[in-house]
Amino acid sequence: MQRISWCFSVAVLFAIQAGVLQSDELQEKPNIIVIMADDLGNGDLGCTGAEDLQSPHIDALFKSGMRFEFAYANCPVCSPSRASLMTGRYPELVGVPGVIRTHPENNWGYLDPESVLLPRVMKTAGYHTALIGKWHLGLEAPNRPVDRGFDLFHGFLADMMDDYYQHRRHNIEYMYLNNQVIDVKGHATDLFTDWSCDYLKSRVGKPSPFFLCLTYNAPHTPIQPPRDWYQKVKQRESAMSDKRAKLVALIEHMDSGIGRVMTTLRETGFDRNTLVIFTSDNGGQLNVGANNGELRDGKQSMYEGGLRVPTCFVWPGKINANSRSTERMITMDLFPTVCEIAGAKFGHPIDGVSLLPLLKKETESLAKRDLFFHRREGGLRYGGLIANAMIRGDWKLLQNSPFEAQELYHLSADPLETRDQKMANKNKYQEMAKELRVQVQRGGSVRWQKPIEKQK
């Protein structure tokens, strides 16, 4: 990490000497931290209504900034939403319509090597960039974090861990420091927290601002909290099922880690000029005890419970505390928002829009736009085909399985998606179905799978 930091500092120094960046300009730029949880349900925080769970540190973030009441993940599963965060695009348009996995025969995405990722853009604005935690966008060059613009990667390269303490997937070690495999001890949540705190301390006195993505594996399966955290929850909530208690303990353990990161941010003095964004990559997984509030269904689903995620923005002195927005936002909006705040310019097309006018209270609404959700998956449940959805105004069209009919709901009148309006509003259904097909065609023009060699 020292060599990377030294090389980056030299590059920034040359930029300053060339007049591209001014040293005082760099000092005024805010640091930016994006914290992404994995499979955190919309109702699984104290601040979002959970009565059997304690999340004081994340709750404090929500109270300190702007909460988005209608925040959506780009997809109800991991890889596509992460691709949208990194590119500002619909995931199928950068080659990630589904989950990138370790086995080629069950892999449903390949990040387009030509796509421009957020860390590379941020570096043009003088930022040091780091990803600590889960990557899940490629296992080999050219799609590892440092290949795609991060100055530092300290985390898990693959999808889910088979064990939070062993950090392996299919018996392969995927914990990395940059491009080198490392064998470390400890619970993954603790490791990612420790490494993030160490990173913040390492940036003290550096001339350049930092952009840190802290992407926890928690509370993704396996639901494996430290034993003492589980026992604490069981003692407090004696009537809670073991299944629910394990998930609650895993979330509370992550919340404690985020608290440590925020404490380090204050101790280093960075809190005065740092934007912190908190979100999740998709809704909670119901069969392991997740709570998505009153929303229908959960992870993997195109219903609201699979797509709506807890999201807030905290920026002292810039974003009002205890503020809320009822505008619909989506993961890919983080790309242009972060870039605008950082003064990072890009010239390629994206699909997200900057939320900065909402954050600064310059407006209460964004320009009207359609939102699309797209997922390709295998197995007998999906067969390698597509499930998708579209939101236009208050109307939502979805096909939750490629083997089921499309459904149409009016979200303001029926937020729990209980009354299919397809037959009663045939014109709206036909109008939206046509637009959804166009989006499917757009995604169909992008390669999403590496060639698979035939097994002998």
Backbone torsions as a table, in degrees:
resi	resn	phi	psi	omega
1	MET	NA	-34.4	179.6
2	GLN	-62.6	-40.8	-179.2
3	ARG	-65.7	-42.1	179.1
4	ILE	-62.3	-45.9	-179.5
5	SER	-61.6	-40.1	-179.7
6	TRP	-64.6	-44.7	180.0
7	CYS	-63.3	-40.3	-179.8
8	PHE	-66.0	-41.9	-179.5
9	SER	-62.0	-39.2	177.5
10	VAL	-63.2	-43.0	-179.8
11	ALA	-62.4	-42.5	178.3
12	VAL	-65.0	-40.7	179.1
13	LEU	-59.6	-44.6	177.2
14	PHE	-61.1	-39.8	180.0
15	ALA	-64.6	-38.6	177.9
16	ILE	-65.7	-45.2	-179.3
17	GLN	-64.3	-31.7	-179.3
18	ALA	-81.3	-6.0	179.1
19	GLY	86.3	3.5	-180.0
20	VAL	-73.2	-41.1	178.2
21	LEU	-125.2	139.3	175.5
22	GLN	-99.1	139.2	-176.4
23	SER	-61.2	-40.7	178.9
24	ASP	-68.4	-30.3	177.0
25	GLU	-65.2	-40.4	178.3
26	LEU	-64.3	-40.7	-178.0
27	GLN	-65.5	-28.5	-179.4
28	GLU	-80.7	-20.6	-179.0
29	LYS	-67.6	139.8	-179.9
30	PRO	-76.3	146.9	165.9
31	ASN	-72.0	154.5	-177.2
32	ILE	-135.6	129.5	176.5
33	ILE	-123.7	125.6	172.7
34	VAL	-108.9	119.2	177.2
35	ILE	-107.0	119.4	179.9
36	MET	-119.3	120.0	172.5
37	ALA	-84.2	164.9	-175.9
38	ASP	-116.6	111.6	179.6
39	ASP	69.8	33.2	178.6
40	LEU	-84.6	118.1	-177.8
41	GLY	-67.7	152.3	-176.9
42	ASN	-65.3	-19.2	178.5
43	GLY	-109.6	13.9	-174.2
44	ASP	-102.0	38.5	170.9
45	LEU	-137.4	153.7	176.2
46	GLY	-58.7	-41.0	-176.5
47	CYS	-72.8	-11.7	177.6
48	THR	-110.3	12.2	170.3
49	GLY	115.7	-5.6	-179.4
50	ALA	-69.0	126.0	179.6
51	GLU	-99.7	-10.1	-178.5
52	ASP	-109.5	15.8	-172.5
53	LEU	-138.7	143.0	178.7
54	GLN	-117.0	117.4	-179.1
55	SER	-133.4	62.1	-172.3
56	PRO	-61.4	-32.9	-175.0
57	HIS	-77.6	-41.8	175.2
58	ILE	-69.5	-38.3	176.4
59	ASP	-57.4	-39.9	180.0
60	ALA	-64.2	-36.9	175.9
61	LEU	-61.6	-47.0	-178.8
62	PHE	-61.3	-34.4	179.4
63	LYS	-75.5	-21.8	-173.8
64	SER	-89.8	-6.6	-176.1
65	GLY	-147.4	-147.1	-178.3
66	MET	-103.2	128.6	176.5
67	ARG	-100.6	132.6	175.3
68	PHE	-95.6	113.5	-177.0
69	GLU	-69.3	-27.6	-177.8
70	PHE	-124.8	64.6	177.7
71	ALA	-93.9	132.8	-177.8
72	TYR	-118.0	142.9	165.6
73	ALA	-81.2	151.3	179.3
74	ASN	-68.5	-16.7	-177.2
75	CYS	-157.1	152.6	179.2
76	PRO	-82.2	13.5	173.9
77	VAL	-139.0	172.3	-162.6
78	CYS	-65.2	-69.8	-168.2
79	SER	-52.9	-47.5	-177.7
80	PRO	-59.2	-42.3	179.6
81	SER	-63.3	-38.1	178.9
82	ARG	-68.0	-36.3	176.1
83	ALA	-63.5	-37.4	178.9
84	SER	-69.1	-38.5	174.8
85	LEU	-58.4	-45.5	-173.8
86	MET	-77.5	-21.7	-174.1
87	THR	-118.9	-17.2	-175.4
88	GLY	72.5	17.4	-174.8
89	ARG	-123.6	162.0	168.7
90	TYR	-60.6	135.6	-171.4
91	PRO	-61.3	-35.1	179.8
92	GLU	-67.0	-18.9	179.6
93	LEU	-85.5	-5.0	173.3
94	VAL	-122.1	21.1	172.3
95	GLY	85.1	17.0	-178.2
96	VAL	-128.1	68.3	178.9
97	PRO	-77.3	-13.9	-178.2
98	GLY	-148.1	-163.0	-173.9
99	VAL	-81.0	127.5	173.4
100	ILE	-80.4	121.9	-175.4
101	ARG	-125.5	167.2	-175.4
102	THR	-74.1	-27.4	179.4
103	HIS	-96.7	120.8	-175.8
104	PRO	-55.1	-36.7	-176.8
105	GLU	-71.2	-11.1	177.4
106	ASN	-124.3	28.8	-178.7
107	ASN	-105.5	134.4	-173.7
108	TRP	-128.6	33.8	176.2
109	GLY	-170.8	151.5	174.1
110	TYR	-148.6	107.2	-176.9
111	LEU	-57.4	123.2	-178.2
112	ASP	-57.1	117.6	-179.0
113	PRO	-61.3	-19.5	-179.8
114	GLU	-87.2	-10.0	-179.5
115	SER	-69.5	146.4	-178.8
116	VAL	-95.9	122.7	-176.5
117	LEU	-97.4	154.4	-175.7
118	LEU	-53.3	-44.3	-178.4
119	PRO	-61.8	-33.4	179.5
120	ARG	-67.9	-38.9	177.5
121	VAL	-67.6	-40.7	-179.4
122	MET	-63.8	-33.0	179.3
123	LYS	-65.1	-30.2	177.6
124	THR	-67.2	-20.3	177.7
125	ALA	-96.6	10.7	174.8
126	GLY	92.0	12.4	-176.6
127	TYR	-88.3	141.2	165.5
128	HIS	-85.5	134.8	-170.9
129	THR	-120.0	137.7	-178.7
130	ALA	-142.5	141.1	170.9
131	LEU	-120.4	120.8	177.9
132	ILE	-122.4	119.2	-178.6
133	GLY	122.4	-144.4	-172.6
134	LYS	-82.9	134.7	178.7
135	TRP	-99.7	-70.7	172.8
136	HIS	65.3	29.8	177.3
137	LEU	-126.9	17.0	177.8
138	GLY	149.1	143.4	-175.2
139	LEU	-104.0	-9.3	-174.4
140	GLU	-147.4	166.8	177.0
141	ALA	-60.6	142.0	8.1
142	PRO	-96.7	24.4	-172.5
143	ASN	-117.4	38.9	169.4
144	ARG	-100.3	159.6	-173.8
145	PRO	-53.3	-46.0	-178.3
146	VAL	-73.1	-21.3	174.0
147	ASP	-68.9	-27.8	-172.7
148	ARG	-105.6	15.2	169.2
149	GLY	120.7	-10.3	178.9
150	PHE	-78.1	133.9	175.8
151	ASP	-73.4	-29.2	179.9
152	LEU	-137.6	131.8	168.1
153	PHE	-126.1	124.1	178.8
154	HIS	-137.2	94.5	-175.2
155	GLY	174.6	-154.6	-172.1
156	PHE	-104.9	122.5	-171.9
157	LEU	-79.6	-32.2	-168.6
158	ALA	-91.4	-156.3	-175.3
159	ASP	-88.2	-99.1	178.6
160	MET	-95.1	152.0	173.5
161	MET	-86.1	139.2	173.2
162	ASP	-75.0	-19.2	179.8
163	ASP	-156.7	129.0	-177.3
164	TYR	-67.4	-17.5	-179.5
165	TYR	-99.0	-26.8	-177.7
166	GLN	-94.3	-23.3	174.4
167	HIS	59.6	39.6	179.9
168	ARG	-119.8	157.4	172.1
169	ARG	-133.1	122.3	-176.0
170	HIS	54.5	40.0	176.8
171	ASN	66.6	19.5	176.3
172	ILE	-113.2	132.2	178.9
173	GLU	-75.3	123.8	-179.2
174	TYR	-120.3	15.0	174.8
175	MET	-84.2	130.2	-172.3
176	TYR	-131.1	152.3	161.7
177	LEU	-117.6	109.3	-170.2
178	ASN	56.3	-117.5	-178.8
179	ASN	-105.8	16.9	-178.1
180	GLN	-111.8	132.0	175.3
181	VAL	-67.0	137.7	177.7
182	ILE	-127.5	148.7	178.4
183	ASP	-114.4	104.0	-175.2
184	VAL	-122.7	159.8	-179.5
185	LYS	-106.6	147.0	174.3
186	GLY	124.3	162.6	176.9
187	HIS	-67.9	135.5	-174.1
188	ALA	-56.8	-39.2	180.0
189	THR	-61.9	-42.6	177.9
190	ASP	-65.3	-40.7	180.0
191	LEU	-62.2	-46.4	-178.6
192	PHE	-65.2	-35.2	176.5
193	THR	-66.9	-47.3	179.8
194	ASP	-59.1	-47.4	-177.2
195	TRP	-65.0	-34.0	178.0
196	SER	-69.0	-42.3	176.9
197	CYS	-62.8	-42.1	177.7
198	ASP	-62.0	-40.3	-180.0
199	TYR	-63.1	-45.2	179.5
200	LEU	-59.7	-42.7	178.9
201	LYS	-64.4	-34.1	-178.6
202	SER	-70.6	-18.5	-178.1
203	ARG	-89.5	-6.0	179.1
204	VAL	-62.6	129.3	178.3
205	GLY	84.1	-4.1	179.4
206	LYS	-79.2	146.4	-175.6
207	PRO	-75.1	-20.6	-173.6
208	SER	-102.1	147.4	173.6
209	PRO	-71.4	167.6	-178.7
210	PHE	-122.9	153.3	172.6
211	PHE	-123.1	112.3	-176.6
212	LEU	-117.1	124.6	168.9
213	CYS	-101.3	116.1	176.7
214	LEU	-108.4	106.6	-171.7
215	THR	-119.2	99.5	-178.8
216	TYR	-73.5	150.4	167.5
217	ASN	-76.0	-30.0	-179.3
218	ALA	-67.6	147.3	-2.1
219	PRO	-97.8	41.3	177.1
220	HIS	-64.4	153.7	173.6
221	THR	-61.2	153.2	-1.4
222	PRO	-70.7	142.0	-178.3
223	ILE	-78.7	93.8	-166.9
224	GLN	-133.4	73.1	177.2
225	PRO	-74.8	159.1	170.7
226	PRO	-57.6	144.9	-173.6
227	ARG	-58.5	-39.2	-177.6
228	ASP	-68.4	-31.2	176.8
229	TRP	-69.9	-39.5	177.6
230	TYR	-63.9	-44.5	-179.4
231	GLN	-63.8	-36.8	179.2
232	LYS	-63.4	-41.9	178.9
233	VAL	-66.2	-42.6	-179.5
234	LYS	-64.1	-36.4	178.2
235	GLN	-68.1	-36.3	-178.5
236	ARG	-78.5	-38.3	-175.4
237	GLU	-118.7	74.7	-172.6
238	SER	-63.7	-27.5	-178.3
239	ALA	-87.8	-4.3	-177.3
240	MET	-73.2	141.0	177.3
241	SER	-65.9	155.4	179.0
242	ASP	-60.8	-38.9	-179.1
243	LYS	-61.3	-49.0	179.4
244	ARG	-66.0	-39.5	-177.8
245	ALA	-62.4	-38.6	179.1
246	LYS	-64.2	-43.3	179.7
247	LEU	-67.1	-43.8	178.2
248	VAL	-58.8	-43.0	179.2
249	ALA	-63.5	-38.8	179.7
250	LEU	-65.8	-38.5	178.3
251	ILE	-70.8	-43.1	179.9
252	GLU	-64.8	-35.5	176.0
253	HIS	-63.3	-43.5	176.9
254	MET	-63.7	-42.4	178.9
255	ASP	-58.0	-41.8	177.5
256	SER	-61.1	-40.4	177.7
257	GLY	-62.8	-42.3	177.9
258	ILE	-63.2	-35.7	175.2
259	GLY	-60.5	-40.5	177.7
260	ARG	-64.9	-39.7	178.3
261	VAL	-63.5	-43.2	179.9
262	MET	-67.6	-34.4	175.2
263	THR	-63.5	-44.1	177.7
264	THR	-62.9	-37.2	177.9
265	LEU	-60.4	-40.7	178.2
266	ARG	-71.0	-42.6	-177.5
267	GLU	-64.4	-31.3	178.1
268	THR	-84.3	-7.3	-179.3
269	GLY	81.7	1.6	-178.1
270	PHE	-74.4	-18.0	-174.7
271	ASP	-61.6	-24.6	-176.9
272	ARG	-70.6	-21.3	-177.6
273	ASN	-141.2	51.8	179.5
274	THR	-134.6	129.2	171.6
275	LEU	-88.4	127.3	177.4
276	VAL	-116.6	126.1	177.4
277	ILE	-115.6	130.2	176.3
278	PHE	-118.6	135.4	178.3
279	THR	-158.9	-177.3	175.7
280	SER	-131.8	158.6	-176.3
281	ASP	-84.4	-16.6	176.2
282	ASN	-174.6	179.8	-178.8
283	GLY	-72.6	174.2	-176.8
284	GLY	-78.2	152.0	-178.5
285	GLN	-87.4	111.5	-171.1
286	LEU	-64.0	-38.0	-173.7
287	ASN	-74.3	-1.4	172.2
288	VAL	-112.0	11.8	173.9
289	GLY	100.4	13.2	-177.2
290	ALA	-70.7	157.3	-179.8
291	ASN	-122.0	113.9	175.3
292	ASN	-104.8	26.8	-179.0
293	GLY	67.0	-141.7	179.4
294	GLU	-85.5	-4.8	-175.2
295	LEU	-65.9	149.6	-177.6
296	ARG	-76.2	131.4	171.2
297	ASP	66.3	-162.5	-174.4
298	GLY	-158.3	-154.4	-178.0
299	LYS	-44.5	143.0	-177.6
300	GLN	82.4	-12.7	-172.6
301	SER	-99.7	145.0	175.3
302	MET	-84.4	-1.8	171.4
303	TYR	-73.0	168.3	-172.3
304	GLU	-57.8	-33.7	-179.4
305	GLY	-64.8	-23.5	177.3
306	GLY	-86.8	-20.0	-171.7
307	LEU	-111.3	-30.6	-177.5
308	ARG	-78.7	136.0	-175.4
309	VAL	-136.6	147.1	176.5
310	PRO	-68.9	127.7	-173.9
311	THR	-145.8	135.5	174.8
312	CYS	-147.0	159.3	177.8
313	PHE	-125.2	129.4	-179.6
314	VAL	-126.0	124.0	-180.0
315	TRP	-151.3	95.3	-173.8
316	PRO	-54.5	131.5	178.3
317	GLY	81.7	-9.9	-178.0
318	LYS	-117.1	-37.5	-179.7
319	ILE	-116.5	128.4	-177.9
320	ASN	-63.7	136.1	174.6
321	ALA	-67.7	151.7	178.1
322	ASN	56.5	29.9	177.2
323	SER	-98.1	157.7	-177.2
324	ARG	-139.0	153.1	173.4
325	SER	-129.5	137.7	176.3
326	THR	-102.7	9.5	175.4
327	GLU	-73.7	144.8	175.1
328	ARG	-77.4	124.3	173.8
329	MET	-120.9	166.6	-176.0
330	ILE	-144.5	157.1	-172.7
331	THR	-49.2	-42.2	-175.3
332	MET	-65.0	-14.5	176.9
333	ASP	-70.8	-18.8	-179.3
334	LEU	-65.0	-33.7	-178.9
335	PHE	-58.9	-60.6	-178.1
336	PRO	-67.8	-28.0	178.4
337	THR	-65.2	-49.4	179.2
338	VAL	-62.2	-42.5	-178.9
339	CYS	-63.3	-43.2	-179.8
340	GLU	-64.6	-41.7	179.4
341	ILE	-64.9	-36.7	-178.4
342	ALA	-83.0	-11.5	-174.5
343	GLY	72.8	27.9	-179.6
344	ALA	-92.9	121.7	-176.2
345	LYS	-95.2	145.0	173.3
346	PHE	-144.2	151.4	-174.5
347	GLY	-117.0	5.9	-178.3
348	HIS	-99.2	158.0	-178.1
349	PRO	-71.4	142.7	172.4
350	ILE	-132.9	171.1	-179.4
351	ASP	-107.5	-20.5	179.1
352	GLY	-77.9	166.3	177.1
353	VAL	-127.5	150.9	180.0
354	SER	-71.5	136.2	178.0
355	LEU	-95.5	3.3	-174.3
356	LEU	-57.6	-41.4	177.7
357	PRO	-59.4	-34.0	176.0
358	LEU	-69.9	-43.4	-177.8
359	LEU	-63.6	-35.6	-179.5
360	LYS	-87.8	1.5	-179.5
361	LYS	62.0	28.2	175.0
362	GLU	-78.5	-19.1	177.6
363	THR	-152.2	159.8	176.9
364	GLU	-103.7	-8.0	-175.5
365	SER	-145.3	155.6	175.4
366	LEU	-98.7	165.0	174.6
367	ALA	-61.2	146.9	-179.4
368	LYS	-61.0	137.0	179.1
369	ARG	-155.1	154.4	172.4
370	ASP	-86.4	148.0	173.3
371	LEU	-118.5	135.3	-178.7
372	PHE	-120.1	146.7	178.2
373	PHE	-132.4	133.5	-168.0
374	HIS	-143.3	131.2	176.7
375	ARG	-144.3	128.1	173.1
376	ARG	-108.7	136.3	-176.6
377	GLU	-152.1	161.5	-177.1
378	GLY	-103.7	-154.8	-178.7
379	GLY	73.4	175.2	-179.9
380	LEU	-68.2	-23.3	-178.1
381	ARG	-71.4	-31.6	-176.6
382	TYR	-123.7	-29.7	175.7
383	GLY	65.9	24.4	-178.4
384	GLY	79.4	11.1	-176.8
385	LEU	-103.6	-172.1	-168.8
386	ILE	-112.2	138.4	163.7
387	ALA	-112.5	143.7	-176.4
388	ASN	-155.4	173.8	179.6
389	ALA	-156.1	163.8	178.5
390	MET	-148.1	138.6	174.6
391	ILE	-117.9	127.6	174.7
392	ARG	-131.6	108.6	-174.4
393	GLY	63.1	-126.0	178.0
394	ASP	-92.7	0.8	-176.9
395	TRP	-95.6	139.8	177.6
396	LYS	-132.0	123.5	174.9
397	LEU	-106.2	133.2	179.6
398	LEU	-145.4	153.8	170.3
399	GLN	-130.6	100.6	-170.0
400	ASN	-74.9	-14.8	175.3
401	SER	-148.3	144.5	177.2
402	PRO	-64.8	-11.1	-179.1
403	PHE	-104.8	7.8	179.4
404	GLU	-119.2	161.7	-179.9
405	ALA	-73.4	158.3	173.8
406	GLN	-71.5	153.0	179.9
407	GLU	-132.1	148.5	-178.2
408	LEU	-125.8	128.3	-179.2
409	TYR	-130.7	151.3	173.3
410	HIS	-104.5	106.6	-167.4
411	LEU	-67.9	-33.7	-179.6
412	SER	-72.9	-37.4	179.1
413	ALA	-82.9	-24.1	-174.5
414	ASP	-142.2	67.3	-174.7
415	PRO	-64.0	-19.3	-178.9
416	LEU	-93.3	4.9	174.6
417	GLU	54.4	60.8	-178.4
418	THR	-109.6	-17.4	-174.1
419	ARG	-123.7	103.6	178.8
420	ASP	-68.1	122.9	-176.3
421	GLN	-103.2	13.1	-173.6
422	LYS	-60.8	-44.1	-177.4
423	MET	-77.2	-33.4	-178.8
424	ALA	-77.6	-20.2	-179.1
425	ASN	-132.2	66.1	-173.9
426	LYS	-64.2	-36.6	-179.0
427	ASN	-65.5	-44.2	177.6
428	LYS	-64.1	-40.9	178.3
429	TYR	-60.3	-48.5	-178.4
430	GLN	-65.1	-39.6	178.6
431	GLU	-60.0	-47.6	-176.8
432	MET	-75.1	-37.0	178.6
433	ALA	-61.1	-36.9	177.9
434	LYS	-63.5	-45.0	-179.9
435	GLU	-67.1	-35.7	178.9
436	LEU	-65.8	-37.3	177.2
437	ARG	-63.9	-37.2	177.7
438	VAL	-62.2	-41.7	178.4
439	GLN	-64.7	-38.6	176.6
440	VAL	-62.0	-38.5	177.9
441	GLN	-66.0	-38.6	177.3
442	ARG	-59.3	-47.1	180.0
443	GLY	-65.9	-30.2	-178.8
444	GLY	-68.1	-13.5	-179.5
445	SER	-87.8	-2.9	-175.8
446	VAL	-109.0	128.3	177.1
447	ARG	-64.6	131.7	-178.1
448	TRP	-128.4	5.4	-177.4
449	GLN	-143.7	131.3	172.0
450	LYS	-72.1	149.9	178.3
451	PRO	-58.5	136.1	179.7
452	ILE	-101.3	123.0	178.4
453	GLU	-71.7	137.1	179.4
454	LYS	-69.0	133.2	179.3
455	GLN	-75.6	138.4	-179.5
456	LYS	-77.9	NA	NA
